[in-house]
């Protein structure tokens, strides 16, 4: 089915742009736009408490990463058996999938550890 053609007035794009700019949806990019924005601005605004601590975002990010790692699905039961045998015996024929899972887990743990150490330094 063919869509009907719609014609817009020639200044439609400019009207939409001006509306978006006046509502603050677009960041001023030229000196004139910045000056115009500052002239209607009520003045400096205090940052919310959430944004005053620069480390708060890092703390939230680390907390999200911990929640994700805790909620990760368990590997298939055969992989659990292989990992358990490797842990008990210290040796085993570990499949490439199991090795990949172990490497991924180690990488996650090490990156989380280094992130926490950097934050605490």
C-alpha positions in Angstrom: 0.0 0.0 0.0 1.4 3.4 -1.0 1.8 6.0 1.8 0.1 9.3 1.1 2.6 12.1 0.5 2.6 14.9 3.1 3.8 18.4 2.4 5.1 20.7 5.1 5.4 24.4 5.1 9.0 25.4 4.1 9.8 26.8 7.5 8.8 23.6 9.5 12.4 22.6 10.2 13.2 26.1 11.6 10.1 26.1 13.8 11.0 22.7 15.3 14.7 23.8 15.8 13.6 27.0 17.5 11.2 25.1 19.8 13.8 22.5 20.7 16.3 25.2 21.4 13.9 27.3 23.6 13.0 24.2 25.6 16.6 23.5 26.3 16.7 20.2 24.4 19.6 21.4 22.3 22.9 22.7 23.7 24.0 26.1 22.5 26.9 25.7 20.0 27.8 29.3 18.9 28.8 32.3 20.9 25.5 34.1 20.0 23.4 31.1 21.2 25.4 30.8 24.5 24.9 34.6 25.1 21.2 34.3 24.3 20.9 31.3 26.6 22.7 33.0 29.4 20.5 36.1 29.1 17.4 34.2 29.9 19.0 31.9 32.5 18.0 32.5 36.1 21.7 32.3 37.1 23.9 29.6 38.5 22.1 26.6 39.9 23.4 24.6 42.8 24.2 21.0 41.9 22.0 18.3 43.5 23.6 16.4 46.3 23.9 13.3 44.1 26.1 15.1 41.7 28.4 16.9 44.2 30.4 13.8 45.0 32.4 12.8 42.0 33.1 9.3 43.4 29.4 8.6 43.8 29.1 7.6 40.1 32.0 5.2 40.5 30.4 3.7 43.6 27.1 3.2 41.8 28.9 1.7 38.8 30.8 -0.8 41.1 27.5 -1.7 42.8 25.8 -2.4 39.5 28.7 -4.5 38.4 28.5 -6.6 41.6 24.7 -7.0 41.2 25.2 -8.2 37.6 27.9 -10.6 38.6 25.8 -12.1 41.4 22.8 -12.5 39.1 24.7 -14.1 36.3 23.2 -17.5 35.3 25.0 -20.6 36.5 26.9 -22.6 33.9 25.4 -25.8 32.5 25.6 -28.7 35.0 28.3 -30.6 33.0 30.5 -27.5 33.2 29.9 -27.4 37.0 31.0 -31.0 37.2 34.2 -30.3 35.2 35.1 -27.3 37.3 34.4 -29.2 40.6 36.7 -32.1 39.4 39.4 -29.6 38.4 39.2 -28.0 41.9 39.3 -31.3 43.8 42.0 -33.0 41.8 44.0 -30.0 40.7 44.0 -31.4 37.2 41.4 -32.5 34.7 40.7 -32.5 31.0 39.0 -29.1 31.0 36.9 -28.4 27.9 37.6 -25.1 26.0 34.1 -23.9 27.1 35.0 -24.4 30.7 38.4 -22.8 30.3 36.7 -19.8 28.7 34.2 -19.5 31.5 37.0 -19.7 34.1 39.0 -17.1 32.2 36.0 -14.8 32.0 35.3 -15.1 35.7 38.9 -14.4 36.6 39.0 -11.3 34.4 35.8 -10.0 36.0 37.2 -10.6 39.5 40.5 -9.0 38.7 39.0 -5.9 37.0 36.6 -5.4 39.9 39.5 -5.8 42.4 41.6 -3.2 40.5 38.7 -0.8 40.3 38.1 -1.0 44.0 41.8 -0.6 44.8 42.0 2.5 42.6 39.0 4.0 44.2 40.4 3.4 47.7 43.8 4.9 46.9 
